Amino acid sequence: MKKTAIIYSFNTVKSAKIAAKIKDAFGDERIDMLNTEEINADKLLEYDNLIVGVPTWFDGELPNYWDEFLPDLEDHDMKSKTFAIFGLGDQKGYSENFVDGMGIMADFLNERGAKIVGYTSAEDYNFEGSRAFRDGKFCGLAIDYENQASKNKERINAWVEQLKNELN
């Protein structure tokens, strides 16, 4: 596998737990862990494959640290980069914008030519709306820590097996 990093906020407990489980599921693969709050565009662009963790805050917003980082990437061409996105959300408390942050991130990356992999089934979720829902699937791995934590391990393992085939 090409040079790969998992990027998430080290200060978000649930995202950090999911990122660690994703890294563990890859096994012996060399994957760097990068803190969204401490990197810059040049550091991110050193990697071919990027797995990004994007929780949804409030009523369908990106966390502040992603809002502050994305402007650094606006003028960069991402055509040579492959991204997989995992998003955290609450399908009961915020059913109308479940994992919207993941969809916002996918839109941003698509506009810059990035390749997005890791689409997953929306089966077994119950939500009203999501910006991450595309053609019957999520544009990444949807995690509902509040309501479906018992499904995290199985979903993560299946997603990582899928990514092993989709990441270059």
DSSP file (Angstrom, degrees, kcal/mol; ACC not computed):
  #  RESIDUE AA STRUCTURE BP1 BP2  ACC     N-H-->O    O-->H-N    N-H-->O    O-->H-N    TCO  KAPPA ALPHA  PHI   PSI    X-CA   Y-CA   Z-CA
    1    1 A M              0   0    0      0, 0.0     3,-0.2     0, 0.0    29,-0.1   0.000 360.0 360.0 360.0 141.5    0.0    0.0    0.0
    2    2 A K        -     0   0    0      1,-0.2     2,-0.1    45,-0.0    45,-0.0  -0.082 360.0 -54.7 -66.5 173.3    1.2    3.5   -0.8
    3    3 A K  S    S-     0   0    0     43,-0.1    46,-2.4    28,-0.1    45,-1.8  -0.316  71.5-174.8 -57.0 121.2    2.1    6.0    1.9
    4    4 A T  E     -ab  31  49A   0     26,-0.6    28,-2.2    44,-0.2     2,-0.3  -0.925  15.5-177.2-129.1 144.1   -1.0    6.3    4.1
    5    5 A A  E     -ab  32  50A   0     44,-1.8    46,-3.0    -2,-0.3     2,-0.5  -0.990  21.2-141.8-137.7 148.0   -2.2    8.4    7.0
    6    6 A I  E     -ab  33  51A   0     26,-3.0    28,-2.9    -2,-0.3     2,-0.5  -0.956  25.1-163.4-103.8 124.6   -5.2    8.5    9.3
    7    7 A I  E     +ab  34  52A   0     44,-3.0    46,-3.0    -2,-0.5     2,-0.3  -0.943  28.0 126.7-117.1 125.8   -6.1   12.1   10.0
    8    8 A Y  E     -a   35   0A   0     26,-2.0    28,-2.1    -2,-0.5     2,-0.6  -0.951  63.7 -77.9-161.5 170.1   -8.3   13.1   12.9
    9    9 A S    >   -     0   0    0     -2,-0.3     3,-1.5    26,-0.2     7,-0.2  -0.722  28.5-153.7 -82.2 122.6   -8.4   15.3   16.0
   10   10 A F  T 3  S+     0   0    0     -2,-0.6    -1,-0.2     1,-0.3    25,-0.1   0.666  93.7  63.4 -66.3 -15.2   -6.4   13.8   18.8
   11   11 A N  T 3  S+     0   0    0      1,-0.0     2,-0.7     5,-0.0    -1,-0.3   0.452  82.2  85.7 -91.1  -1.7   -8.6   15.8   21.2
   12   12 A T    <>  -     0   0    0     -3,-1.5     4,-2.5     1,-0.2     5,-0.2  -0.896  65.3-158.1-103.9 114.5  -11.8   14.0   20.2
   13   13 A V  H  > S+     0   0    0     -2,-0.7     4,-2.1     1,-0.2    -1,-0.2   0.906  87.6  43.5 -60.7 -49.1  -12.2   10.9   22.3
   14   14 A K  H  > S+     0   0    0      2,-0.2     4,-2.2     1,-0.2    -1,-0.2   0.910 115.1  48.3 -68.6 -42.0  -14.6    9.0   20.0
   15   15 A S  H  > S+     0   0    0      1,-0.2     4,-2.8     2,-0.2    -1,-0.2   0.905 111.2  52.2 -62.2 -40.3  -12.8    9.8   16.8
   16   16 A A  H  X S+     0   0    0     -4,-2.5     4,-2.2     2,-0.2    -2,-0.2   0.897 108.9  49.7 -63.1 -41.2   -9.5    8.8   18.4
   17   17 A K  H  X S+     0   0    0     -4,-2.1     4,-2.0     2,-0.2    -1,-0.2   0.923 113.1  45.9 -64.0 -43.9  -11.0    5.4   19.4
   18   18 A I  H  X S+     0   0    0     -4,-2.2     4,-2.4     2,-0.2    -2,-0.2   0.923 111.5  51.9 -65.9 -43.5  -12.3    4.7   16.0
   19   19 A A  H  X S+     0   0    0     -4,-2.8     4,-2.5     1,-0.2    -1,-0.2   0.907 109.8  49.7 -58.9 -42.8   -9.1    5.8   14.3
   20   20 A A  H  X S+     0   0    0     -4,-2.2     4,-2.5     1,-0.2    -1,-0.2   0.890 110.7  49.7 -64.2 -39.5   -7.1    3.5   16.6
   21   21 A K  H  X S+     0   0    0     -4,-2.0     4,-2.2     2,-0.2    -1,-0.2   0.870 110.1  51.1 -67.9 -36.1   -9.4    0.6   15.7
   22   22 A I  H  X S+     0   0    0     -4,-2.4     4,-1.4     2,-0.2    -2,-0.2   0.944 111.1  47.5 -64.7 -47.5   -9.0    1.3   12.0
   23   23 A K  H >X S+     0   0    0     -4,-2.5     4,-0.7     1,-0.2     3,-0.5   0.927 112.5  49.6 -59.4 -45.3   -5.3    1.3   12.3
   24   24 A D  H >< S+     0   0    0     -4,-2.5     3,-1.1     1,-0.2    -1,-0.2   0.885 106.2  56.4 -61.1 -39.4   -5.4   -2.0   14.3
   25   25 A A  H 3< S+     0   0    0     -4,-2.2    -1,-0.2     1,-0.3    -2,-0.2   0.790  99.8  59.6 -66.0 -27.0   -7.7   -3.6   11.7
   26   26 A F  H X< S-     0   0    0     -4,-1.4     3,-0.9    -3,-0.5     2,-0.4   0.729  92.2-167.0 -71.7 -20.5   -5.1   -2.8    9.0
   27   27 A G  T <<  +     0   0    0     -3,-1.1    -1,-0.2    -4,-0.7    -2,-0.1  -0.563  61.7   4.2  76.0-124.8   -2.6   -5.0   11.0
   28   28 A D  T 3  S+     0   0    0     -2,-0.4    -1,-0.2    -3,-0.1    -4,-0.1   0.489  94.8 122.9 -79.7  -3.7    1.0   -4.7    9.9
   29   29 A E  S <  S-     0   0    0     -3,-0.9     2,-0.9    -6,-0.1    -3,-0.1  -0.298  70.5-115.5 -60.4 142.3    0.5   -2.0    7.3
   30   30 A R        +     0   0    0    -29,-0.1   -26,-0.6    -4,-0.0     2,-0.4  -0.723  48.8 162.8 -82.0 108.4    2.5    1.2    7.9
   31   31 A I  E     -a    4   0A   0     -2,-0.9     2,-0.2   -28,-0.1   -26,-0.2  -0.994  27.9-142.6-132.2 125.8    0.0    3.9    8.6
   32   32 A D  E     -a    5   0A   0    -28,-2.2   -26,-3.0    -2,-0.4     2,-0.5  -0.599   9.3-139.7 -85.7 148.4    0.8    7.2   10.2
   33   33 A M  E     -a    6   0A   0     -2,-0.2     2,-0.4   -28,-0.2   -26,-0.2  -0.948  23.9-172.4-108.1 123.1   -1.6    8.9   12.6
   34   34 A L  E     -a    7   0A   0    -28,-2.9   -26,-2.0    -2,-0.5     2,-0.6  -0.942  22.5-128.3-123.0 139.3   -1.8   12.7   12.2
   35   35 A N  E >>  -a    8   0A   0     -2,-0.4     3,-2.2   -28,-0.2     4,-1.0  -0.742  10.1-149.3 -86.7 118.9   -3.6   15.3   14.3
   36   36 A T  T 34 S+     0   0    0    -28,-2.1     3,-0.4    -2,-0.6   -27,-0.2   0.831  97.7  58.2 -53.0 -34.1   -5.8   17.5   12.2
   37   37 A E  T 34 S+     0   0    0    -29,-0.3    -1,-0.3     1,-0.2   -28,-0.1   0.534 112.6  37.8 -78.8  -5.0   -5.2   20.3   14.6
   38   38 A E  T <4 S+     0   0    0     -3,-2.2    -1,-0.2     2,-0.1    -2,-0.2   0.455  97.5  85.4-125.0  -3.2   -1.4   20.3   14.1
   39   39 A I     <  -     0   0    0     -4,-1.0     2,-0.3    -3,-0.4    -5,-0.0  -0.516  54.9-152.1 -99.2 168.3   -0.8   19.6   10.4
   40   40 A N     >  -     0   0    0     -2,-0.2     4,-2.1     1,-0.0     3,-0.2  -0.782  37.7 -93.2-127.5 176.1   -0.7   21.8    7.3
   41   41 A A  H  > S+     0   0    0     -2,-0.3     4,-2.5     1,-0.2     5,-0.1   0.880 122.1  56.1 -60.1 -40.5   -1.4   21.3    3.7
   42   42 A D  H  4 S+     0   0    0      1,-0.2     4,-0.4     2,-0.2    -1,-0.2   0.903 108.6  47.3 -60.3 -41.5    2.2   20.4    2.8
   43   43 A K  H >4 S+     0   0    0     -3,-0.2     3,-1.3     1,-0.2     4,-0.3   0.932 112.5  49.1 -64.8 -46.2    2.2   17.6    5.4
   44   44 A L  H >< S+     0   0    0     -4,-2.1     3,-1.7     1,-0.3    -2,-0.2   0.896 105.7  57.9 -59.4 -41.3   -1.1   16.2    4.2
   45   45 A L  T 3< S+     0   0    0     -4,-2.5    -1,-0.3     1,-0.3    -2,-0.2   0.541  87.4  76.7 -72.9  -5.9    0.1   16.2    0.6
   46   46 A E  T <  S+     0   0    0     -3,-1.3     2,-0.3    -4,-0.4    -1,-0.3   0.661  87.7  76.6 -71.4 -16.2    3.1   14.0    1.4
   47   47 A Y    <   -     0   0    0     -3,-1.7   -43,-0.2    -4,-0.3     3,-0.1  -0.714  60.8-161.5-103.3 147.0    0.6   11.1    1.5
   48   48 A D  S    S+     0   0    0    -45,-1.8    34,-2.6    -2,-0.3     2,-0.4   0.839  85.6  39.1 -87.2 -40.8   -1.0    9.2   -1.4
   49   49 A N  E     -bc   4  82A   0    -46,-2.4   -44,-1.8    32,-0.2     2,-0.4  -0.939  69.6-173.6-115.7 131.7   -3.8    7.7    0.7
   50   50 A L  E     -bc   5  83A   0     32,-2.8    34,-2.3    -2,-0.4     2,-0.6  -0.986  12.0-165.8-131.1 125.9   -5.6    9.6    3.4
   51   51 A I  E     -bc   6  84A   0    -46,-3.0   -44,-3.0    -2,-0.4     2,-0.4  -0.947  21.2-164.9-107.6 115.1   -8.2    8.2    5.8
   52   52 A V  E     -bc   7  85A   0     32,-2.6    34,-2.8    -2,-0.6     2,-0.6  -0.858  14.5-145.9-113.3 137.6   -9.9   11.2    7.5
   53   53 A G  E     + c   0  86A   0    -46,-3.0   -44,-0.2    -2,-0.4    34,-0.2  -0.872  21.5 175.6-100.6 122.8  -12.1   11.2   10.6
   54   54 A V  E     - c   0  87A   0     32,-2.9    34,-0.8    -2,-0.6    48,-0.2  -0.853   9.9-166.9-133.8  96.4  -14.9   13.8   10.4
   55   55 A P  E     - c   0  88A   0      0, 0.0     2,-0.5     0, 0.0    34,-0.2  -0.453  25.6-121.0 -73.3 157.1  -17.5   13.9   13.2
   56   56 A T        -     0   0    0     32,-2.3     2,-0.3     6,-0.1     6,-0.2  -0.887  28.1-156.6-100.1 127.4  -20.6   16.0   12.6
   57   57 A W  B  >  -F   61   0B   0      4,-3.0     4,-2.9    -2,-0.5     3,-0.5  -0.773  49.3 -30.7-104.3 148.9  -21.1   18.8   15.1
   58   58 A F  T  4 S-     0   0    0     -2,-0.3     2,-0.9     1,-0.2    -2,-0.0  -0.140 126.8  -7.1  51.7-130.8  -24.4   20.5   16.0
   59   59 A D  T  4 S-     0   0    0      1,-0.2    -1,-0.2    37,-0.0    39,-0.1  -0.392 131.9 -47.4 -97.3  56.8  -26.9   20.6   13.2
   60   60 A G  T  4 S+     0   0    0     -2,-0.9     2,-0.3    -3,-0.5    -2,-0.2   0.850  95.8 138.9  91.7  37.9  -24.7   19.2   10.4
   61   61 A E  B  <  -F   57   0B   0     -4,-2.9    -4,-3.0    36,-0.0    40,-0.2  -0.771  53.6-111.6-113.9 157.6  -21.5   21.2   10.7
   62   62 A L        -     0   0    0     -2,-0.3    -6,-0.1    -6,-0.2    -8,-0.0  -0.562  46.1 -98.0 -74.9 149.0  -17.8   20.4   10.4
   63   63 A P    >>  -     0   0    0      0, 0.0     4,-2.1     0, 0.0     3,-0.8  -0.319  36.2-108.3 -61.8 154.3  -15.8   20.7   13.6
   64   64 A N  H 3> S+     0   0    0      1,-0.2     4,-2.3     2,-0.2     5,-0.2   0.863 116.8  59.0 -53.5 -41.3  -13.9   23.9   14.0
   65   65 A Y  H 3> S+     0   0    0      1,-0.2     4,-1.2     2,-0.2    -1,-0.2   0.853 108.4  44.7 -64.8 -33.3  -10.6   22.3   13.4
   66   66 A W  H <> S+     0   0    0     -3,-0.8     4,-2.8     2,-0.2    -1,-0.2   0.908 111.0  54.0 -73.6 -41.1  -11.6   21.1   10.0
   67   67 A D  H  < S+     0   0    0     -4,-2.1    -2,-0.2     1,-0.2    -1,-0.2   0.862 112.4  45.4 -57.0 -35.9  -13.2   24.5    9.2
   68   68 A E  H  < S+     0   0    0     -4,-2.3     4,-0.2    -5,-0.2    -1,-0.2   0.784 117.0  44.0 -79.1 -28.1   -9.8   26.1   10.1
   69   69 A F  H >< S+     0   0    0     -4,-1.2     3,-1.7    -5,-0.2     4,-0.5   0.864  98.1  68.9 -86.2 -38.2   -7.7   23.6    8.1
   70   70 A L  G >X S+     0   0    0     -4,-2.8     3,-1.8     1,-0.3     4,-0.8   0.818  88.0  64.6 -58.2 -35.7   -9.7   23.2    4.8
   71   71 A P  G >4 S+     0   0    0      0, 0.0     3,-0.6     0, 0.0     4,-0.4   0.837  95.8  61.1 -56.7 -28.9   -8.9   26.8    3.6
   72   72 A D  G <4 S+     0   0    0     -3,-1.7    -2,-0.2    -4,-0.2     3,-0.2   0.747 108.4  43.8 -65.3 -22.7   -5.2   25.7    3.4
   73   73 A L  G X4 S+     0   0    0     -3,-1.8     3,-2.0    -4,-0.5    -1,-0.2   0.532  84.3  98.2 -98.3  -8.3   -6.2   23.0    0.9
   74   74 A E  T << S+     0   0    0     -4,-0.8    -1,-0.1    -3,-0.6    -2,-0.1   0.822  88.3  40.3 -54.2 -38.9   -8.6   25.1   -1.3
   75   75 A D  T 3  S+     0   0    0     -4,-0.4     2,-0.4    -3,-0.2    -1,-0.3   0.302  94.7 104.3 -96.4  10.0   -6.0   25.9   -4.0
   76   76 A H    <   -     0   0    0     -3,-2.0     2,-0.5     2,-0.0    -3,-0.0  -0.739  69.0-129.1 -97.6 140.7   -4.4   22.4   -4.1
   77   77 A D        -     0   0    0     -2,-0.4     3,-0.2     1,-0.1    36,-0.2  -0.749  21.9-176.4 -83.2 125.1   -5.1   19.8   -6.8
   78   78 A M    >   +     0   0    0     34,-2.8     3,-2.2    -2,-0.5    37,-0.4   0.177  45.5 116.8-108.8  15.7   -6.0   16.5   -5.2
   79   79 A K  T 3  S+     0   0    0     33,-0.3    -1,-0.2     1,-0.3    34,-0.1   0.766  78.0  49.4 -59.8 -26.5   -6.2   14.4   -8.4
   80   80 A S  T 3  S+     0   0    0     -3,-0.2     2,-0.3    34,-0.1    -1,-0.3   0.394  97.9  90.7 -92.3   4.3   -3.4   12.2   -7.3
   81   81 A K    <   -     0   0    0     -3,-2.2    34,-2.4    32,-0.1     2,-0.5  -0.798  58.9-155.2-107.1 142.6   -4.8   11.6   -3.8
   82   82 A T  E     -cd  49 115A   0    -34,-2.6   -32,-2.8    -2,-0.3     2,-0.4  -0.967  16.6-168.3-114.9 128.7   -7.2    8.8   -2.6
   83   83 A F  E     -cd  50 116A   0     32,-3.3    34,-2.9    -2,-0.5     2,-0.4  -0.907  15.1-171.7-118.8 143.4   -9.3    9.5    0.4
   84   84 A A  E     -cd  51 117A   0    -34,-2.3   -32,-2.6    -2,-0.4     2,-0.4  -0.989  18.6-154.9-125.1 139.2  -11.5    7.3    2.6
   85   85 A I  E     -c   52   0A   0     32,-0.6    56,-2.2    -2,-0.4     2,-0.4  -0.940  12.8-168.9-121.7 133.4  -13.7    9.1    5.2
   86   86 A F  E     -ce  53 141A   0    -34,-2.8   -32,-2.9    -2,-0.4     2,-0.4  -0.981  15.7-167.2-115.8 137.4  -15.2    7.9    8.4
   87   87 A G  E     -ce  54 142A   0     54,-2.8    56,-3.0    -2,-0.4     2,-0.4  -0.935  12.2-147.6-126.4 145.4  -17.8   10.0   10.1
   88   88 A L  E     +ce  55 143A   0    -34,-0.8   -32,-2.3    -2,-0.4     2,-0.3  -0.913  32.4 143.2-111.2 137.7  -19.3   10.1   13.5
   89   89 A G        -     0   0    0     54,-2.4     2,-0.5    -2,-0.4    57,-0.4  -0.940  47.8-112.5-158.9 177.9  -22.9   11.1   14.1
   90   90 A D     >  -     0   0    0     -2,-0.3     4,-2.1     4,-0.2     7,-0.2  -0.933  19.7-169.9-125.7 103.0  -26.1   10.5   16.1
   91   91 A Q  T  4 S+     0   0    0     -2,-0.5    37,-0.2     1,-0.2     7,-0.1   0.652  87.2  40.6 -73.7 -14.8  -28.9    9.1   14.0
   92   92 A K  T >4 S+     0   0    0      2,-0.1     3,-0.7    35,-0.1    -1,-0.2   0.864 120.9  37.8 -95.3 -48.7  -31.5    9.5   16.7
   93   93 A G  T 34 S+     0   0    0      1,-0.2    -2,-0.2     2,-0.1     3,-0.1   0.802 135.7  22.7 -73.1 -29.3  -30.6   12.9   18.2
   94   94 A Y  T >< S+     0   0    0     -4,-2.1     3,-1.5     1,-0.1    -1,-0.2  -0.391  75.1 150.5-133.9  54.2  -29.7   14.4   14.8
   95   95 A S  G X   +     0   0    0     -3,-0.7    34,-2.3     1,-0.3    33,-1.6   0.765  68.4  59.4 -61.7 -29.7  -31.6   12.2   12.4
   96   96 A E  G 3  S+     0   0    0     32,-0.3    -1,-0.3     1,-0.2    -5,-0.1   0.601 119.6  26.0 -80.4 -10.2  -32.1   15.0    9.8
   97   97 A N  G X  S+     0   0    0     -3,-1.5     3,-1.7    -7,-0.2     4,-0.3  -0.140  79.4 171.8-143.7  44.8  -28.3   15.5    9.4
   98   98 A F  T <  S-     0   0    0     31,-1.7    34,-0.5    -3,-0.7    33,-0.1  -0.381  76.2 -13.2 -61.1 126.7  -26.7   12.2   10.3
   99   99 A V  T >> S+     0   0    0     -2,-0.2     4,-1.1    31,-0.1     3,-0.9   0.760  83.3 152.7  47.0  35.9  -23.0   12.2    9.5
  100  100 A D  H <>  +     0   0    0     -3,-1.7     4,-2.6     1,-0.2     3,-0.2   0.856  63.8  66.8 -57.0 -35.1  -23.3   15.4    7.4
  101  101 A G  H 3> S+     0   0    0     -4,-0.3     4,-2.4     1,-0.2    -1,-0.2   0.872  97.2  53.6 -55.6 -37.9  -19.7   16.2    8.2
  102  102 A M  H <> S+     0   0    0     -3,-0.9     4,-2.3   -48,-0.2    -1,-0.2   0.904 110.3  46.9 -63.2 -41.7  -18.6   13.2    6.1
  103  103 A G  H  X S+     0   0    0     -4,-1.1     4,-2.4    -3,-0.2    -2,-0.2   0.882 110.2  52.2 -67.8 -38.9  -20.7   14.5    3.1
  104  104 A I  H  X S+     0   0    0     -4,-2.6     4,-2.2     2,-0.2    -2,-0.2   0.923 111.7  47.3 -61.6 -44.2  -19.3   18.0    3.5
  105  105 A M  H  X S+     0   0    0     -4,-2.4     4,-2.5    -5,-0.2     5,-0.2   0.919 110.7  51.2 -64.3 -43.7  -15.8   16.7    3.5
  106  106 A A  H  X S+     0   0    0     -4,-2.3     4,-2.8     1,-0.2    -2,-0.2   0.908 110.0  50.0 -61.3 -42.0  -16.5   14.5    0.4
  107  107 A D  H  X S+     0   0    0     -4,-2.4     4,-2.2     2,-0.2    -1,-0.2   0.933 110.8  49.5 -61.0 -45.9  -17.9   17.4   -1.5
  108  108 A F  H  X S+     0   0    0     -4,-2.2     4,-0.6     1,-0.2    -2,-0.2   0.926 114.8  43.9 -58.5 -47.2  -14.8   19.5   -0.7
  109  109 A L  H ><>S+     0   0    0     -4,-2.5     5,-2.2     1,-0.2     3,-1.0   0.893 111.1  53.6 -68.8 -40.7  -12.4   16.8   -1.8
  110  110 A N  H ><5S+     0   0    0     -4,-2.8     3,-1.9     1,-0.3    -1,-0.2   0.889 102.3  58.9 -60.5 -39.5  -14.4   16.0   -4.9
  111  111 A E  H 3<5S+     0   0    0     -4,-2.2    -1,-0.3     1,-0.3    -2,-0.2   0.723 107.0  48.7 -62.5 -20.7  -14.3   19.6   -6.0
  112  112 A R  T <<5S-     0   0    0     -3,-1.0   -34,-2.8    -4,-0.6   -33,-0.3   0.230 123.5-103.1-104.4  11.5  -10.5   19.4   -5.9
  113  113 A G  T < 5 +     0   0    0     -3,-1.9    -3,-0.2     1,-0.2    -2,-0.1   0.510  66.2 154.0  86.5   5.5  -10.4   16.2   -8.0
  114  114 A A      < -     0   0    0     -5,-2.2     2,-0.5    -8,-0.1    -1,-0.2  -0.296  44.9-121.8 -67.6 151.5   -9.7   13.7   -5.2
  115  115 A K  E     -d   82   0A   0    -34,-2.4   -32,-3.3   -37,-0.4     2,-0.5  -0.833  24.6-154.5 -91.7 129.3  -10.7   10.1   -5.5
  116  116 A I  E     +d   83   0A   0     -2,-0.5     2,-0.2   -34,-0.2   -32,-0.2  -0.921  19.2 170.2-108.0 127.6  -13.1    9.0   -2.7
  117  117 A V  E     +d   84   0A   0    -34,-2.9   -32,-0.6    -2,-0.5    46,-0.1  -0.761  43.4  66.7-124.3 173.1  -13.2    5.3   -1.8
  118  118 A G        +     0   0    0     -2,-0.2    -1,-0.1     1,-0.2    45,-0.1   0.746  55.2 174.5  88.9  24.7  -14.8    3.3    1.0
  119  119 A Y        -     0   0    0     20,-0.2     2,-0.3    -3,-0.1    20,-0.2  -0.386  13.5-163.5 -62.0 141.8  -18.5    3.8    0.2
  120  120 A T  E     -G  138   0C   0     18,-1.8    18,-3.0    20,-0.5    20,-0.2  -0.900  22.4 -92.2-131.4 158.6  -20.7    1.7    2.6
  121  121 A S  E     -G  137   0C   0     -2,-0.3    16,-0.2    16,-0.2    15,-0.1  -0.341  18.1-149.0 -66.5 144.9  -24.2    0.5    2.8
  122  122 A A    >   +     0   0    0     14,-1.0     3,-1.2    -2,-0.0    -1,-0.1   0.331  58.8 125.4 -93.8   4.6  -26.8    2.6    4.6
  123  123 A E  T 3   +     0   0    0      1,-0.2     3,-0.1    13,-0.1    -2,-0.0  -0.372  67.9  27.1 -63.6 142.8  -28.7   -0.6    5.6
  124  124 A D  T 3  S+     0   0    0      1,-0.3     2,-0.3    -2,-0.1    -1,-0.2   0.628  98.9 106.2  77.1  16.8  -29.3   -1.0    9.3
  125  125 A Y    <   -     0   0    0     -3,-1.2     2,-0.4     2,-0.1    -1,-0.3  -0.898  55.4-154.6-116.5 153.9  -29.3    2.8    9.9
  126  126 A N        +     0   0    0     -2,-0.3     2,-0.3    -3,-0.1    -3,-0.0  -0.890  36.0 134.4-132.6 102.5  -32.4    4.9   10.7
  127  127 A F        -     0   0    0     -2,-0.4   -31,-0.2     1,-0.1     3,-0.1  -0.952  50.4-137.6-145.5 159.8  -32.1    8.5    9.8
  128  128 A E  S    S-     0   0    0    -33,-1.6     2,-0.3     1,-0.3   -32,-0.3   0.851  82.2  -7.8 -88.7 -38.9  -34.1   11.2    8.0
  129  129 A G        -     0   0    0    -34,-2.3   -31,-1.7     3,-0.0    -1,-0.3  -0.994  54.2-179.6-157.9 155.8  -31.4   12.9    6.0
  130  130 A S    >   -     0   0    0     -2,-0.3     3,-1.3   -33,-0.2   -31,-0.1  -0.901  27.8-148.0-161.7 130.5  -27.7   13.0    5.4
  131  131 A R  T 3  S+     0   0    0     -2,-0.3   -31,-0.1     1,-0.2   -32,-0.1   0.610 104.6  62.0 -70.3 -11.2  -25.3   14.9    3.1
  132  132 A A  T 3  S+     0   0    0    -34,-0.5     7,-1.9   -29,-0.1     2,-0.6   0.471  79.6 101.4 -91.3  -3.3  -23.2   11.8    3.2
  133  133 A F  E <   +H  138   0C   0     -3,-1.3     2,-0.4     5,-0.2     5,-0.3  -0.747  46.9 168.8 -89.4 118.6  -25.9    9.6    1.5
  134  134 A R  E >   -H  137   0C   0      3,-4.0     3,-1.8    -2,-0.6    -3,-0.0  -0.980  63.9 -22.3-136.2 119.8  -25.2    9.1   -2.2
  135  135 A D  T 3  S-     0   0    0     -2,-0.4     3,-0.1     1,-0.3    -1,-0.1   0.867 128.8 -45.1  50.3  43.5  -27.0    6.7   -4.5
  136  136 A G  T 3  S+     0   0    0      1,-0.2   -14,-1.0   -15,-0.1     2,-0.3   0.494 125.7  82.3  83.7   3.7  -28.1    4.5   -1.6
  137  137 A K  E <  S-GH 121 134C   0     -3,-1.8    -3,-4.0   -16,-0.2     2,-0.3  -0.896  78.1-110.8-133.9 163.4  -24.8    4.5    0.2
  138  138 A F  E     -GH 120 133C   0    -18,-3.0   -18,-1.8    -2,-0.3    -5,-0.2  -0.723  29.3-124.7 -87.5 147.1  -22.7    6.6    2.5
  139  139 A C  S    S-     0   0    0     -7,-1.9   -54,-0.4    -2,-0.3     2,-0.3   0.014  88.8 -11.6 -81.9  31.0  -19.6    8.2    1.1
  140  140 A G  S    S-     0   0    0    -20,-0.2     2,-0.7    -8,-0.1   -20,-0.5  -0.969 107.0 -37.0 167.6-163.1  -17.6    6.5    3.8
  141  141 A L  E     -e   86   0A   0    -56,-2.2   -54,-2.8    -2,-0.3     2,-0.5  -0.795  51.7-152.0 -91.5 117.0  -17.9    4.6    7.1
  142  142 A A  E     -e   87   0A   0     -2,-0.7     2,-0.5   -56,-0.2   -54,-0.2  -0.793  12.6-169.6 -91.7 123.8  -20.8    6.0    9.2
  143  143 A I  E     -e   88   0A   0    -56,-3.0   -54,-2.4    -2,-0.5     2,-0.6  -0.962  13.8-172.5-116.7 125.8  -20.3    5.5   13.0
  144  144 A D     >  +     0   0    0     -2,-0.5     4,-2.5   -56,-0.2     7,-0.2  -0.834   9.1 174.6-115.1  89.9  -23.1    6.1   15.5
  145  145 A Y  H  > S+     0   0    0     -2,-0.6     4,-0.5   -56,-0.3    -1,-0.1   0.815  75.6  52.7 -65.7 -32.6  -21.2    5.7   18.8
  146  146 A E  H  4 S+     0   0    0    -57,-0.4    -1,-0.2     2,-0.1   -56,-0.1   0.878 125.1  18.0 -72.7 -39.3  -24.3    6.7   20.8
  147  147 A N  H  4 S+     0   0    0      1,-0.1    -2,-0.2    -3,-0.1    -1,-0.1   0.637 134.6  28.0-113.4 -18.8  -26.8    4.3   19.4
  148  148 A Q  H ><  +     0   0    0     -4,-2.5     3,-2.2     1,-0.1     4,-0.4  -0.059  65.0 135.2-138.1  36.4  -25.0    1.5   17.7
  149  149 A A  G ><  +     0   0    0     -4,-0.5     3,-1.4     1,-0.3     4,-0.5   0.807  69.9  67.0 -57.4 -30.5  -21.6    1.2   19.4
  150  150 A S  G 3  S+     0   0    0      1,-0.3     4,-0.3     2,-0.1    -1,-0.3   0.677 100.2  50.9 -66.1 -15.3  -22.0   -2.6   19.5
  151  151 A K  G <> S+     0   0    0     -3,-2.2     4,-2.4    -7,-0.2    -1,-0.3   0.484  84.6  91.4 -98.0  -4.9  -21.7   -2.6   15.6
  152  152 A N  H <> S+     0   0    0     -3,-1.4     4,-3.1    -4,-0.4     5,-0.3   0.923  84.0  48.9 -59.4 -49.2  -18.5   -0.6   15.4
  153  153 A K  H  > S+     0   0    0     -4,-0.5     4,-2.6     1,-0.2     5,-0.2   0.929 114.3  45.0 -60.3 -47.7  -16.0   -3.4   15.5
  154  154 A E  H  > S+     0   0    0     -4,-0.3     4,-2.2     1,-0.2    -1,-0.2   0.919 115.9  47.0 -62.3 -44.2  -17.8   -5.4   12.7
  155  155 A R  H  X S+     0   0    0     -4,-2.4     4,-2.3     2,-0.2    -2,-0.2   0.914 113.1  48.6 -65.1 -43.3  -18.3   -2.3   10.6
  156  156 A I  H  X S+     0   0    0     -4,-3.1     4,-2.8    -5,-0.2     5,-0.2   0.941 111.8  48.7 -62.6 -47.9  -14.7   -1.1   11.0
  157  157 A N  H  X S+     0   0    0     -4,-2.6     4,-2.0    -5,-0.3    -1,-0.2   0.910 113.2  46.9 -61.2 -43.0  -13.3   -4.6   10.1
  158  158 A A  H  X S+     0   0    0     -4,-2.2     4,-1.9    -5,-0.2    -1,-0.2   0.903 113.2  49.8 -64.8 -40.5  -15.5   -4.9    7.0
  159  159 A W  H  X S+     0   0    0     -4,-2.3     4,-2.9     2,-0.2    -2,-0.2   0.913 109.3  50.6 -65.7 -43.4  -14.6   -1.4    5.9
  160  160 A V  H  X S+     0   0    0     -4,-2.8     4,-2.3     2,-0.2    -1,-0.2   0.908 108.7  51.8 -63.7 -41.0  -10.8   -1.9    6.4
  161  161 A E  H  X S+     0   0    0     -4,-2.0     4,-0.8    -5,-0.2    -1,-0.2   0.908 111.5  48.3 -59.9 -40.3  -11.0   -5.1    4.3
  162  162 A Q  H >X S+     0   0    0     -4,-1.9     4,-1.4     1,-0.2     3,-0.9   0.922 110.6  51.0 -63.2 -45.0  -12.8   -3.1    1.6
  163  163 A L  H 3X S+     0   0    0     -4,-2.9     4,-3.2     1,-0.3    -2,-0.2   0.841  98.5  65.0 -64.5 -33.3  -10.1   -0.4    1.8
  164  164 A K  H 3< S+     0   0    0     -4,-2.3    -1,-0.3     1,-0.2    -2,-0.2   0.827 110.4  39.2 -58.1 -29.8   -7.3   -2.9    1.4
  165  165 A N  H << S+     0   0    0     -3,-0.9    -1,-0.2    -4,-0.8    -2,-0.2   0.745 120.6  43.9 -88.4 -26.7   -8.7   -3.5   -2.0
  166  166 A E  H  < S+     0   0    0     -4,-1.4     2,-0.3    -5,-0.1    -2,-0.2   0.760  94.0  81.8 -95.1 -27.0   -9.6    0.1   -2.9
  167  167 A L     <        0   0    0     -4,-3.2  -118,-0.1    -5,-0.1   -84,-0.0  -0.608 360.0 360.0 -79.3 140.3   -6.5    2.0   -1.7
  168  168 A N              0   0    0     -2,-0.3    -1,-0.1  -167,-0.1    -4,-0.1   0.474 360.0 360.0 -75.7 360.0   -3.6    1.9   -4.1
